[in-house]
């Protein structure tokens, strides 16, 4: 379980692209759920979800994904700046 799923982002804060199969599965599942979730929400509510309900759903899906990506990123999150040296 200590194997990283995402590489660190070269610039900025957050994870980079997945480097492990589980990272790709997690990212694909997250994107799939963001796309597909309005339809079950509409069936449950009986009407098209409002923008606040869609936003709350997006946050509810993003928080667990962000936590998992944070835990499984190689080198952790943090601000990194790519420095260029004159040769």
Steps between C-alpha positions, in 0.01 A plus 500: 500500500802728515545503122419846354217529248566857387822688433554842648402803298804679358343842541242610750325294765327166461552168327631451151400225261448147629804270489327183620205302369300577815555871447356479149203299627438753777524798263275332242242411765500855633444649154233239420312580822515874434349446155238237587378614842237760390277222359464298825457828685217595263334161548525531879376860516237468227621816324819629344751591772566867558847645468546505879417130517740425214770704674444315830524168315823610332649596838382171656682306227811722492585490871555121520687499168723787615574328830589174326718680245674689781575175685623318190713772334872431467682772693183649644340830414676829526598797296776422254662731254700375210824694497706548191872552530710679242742261341 
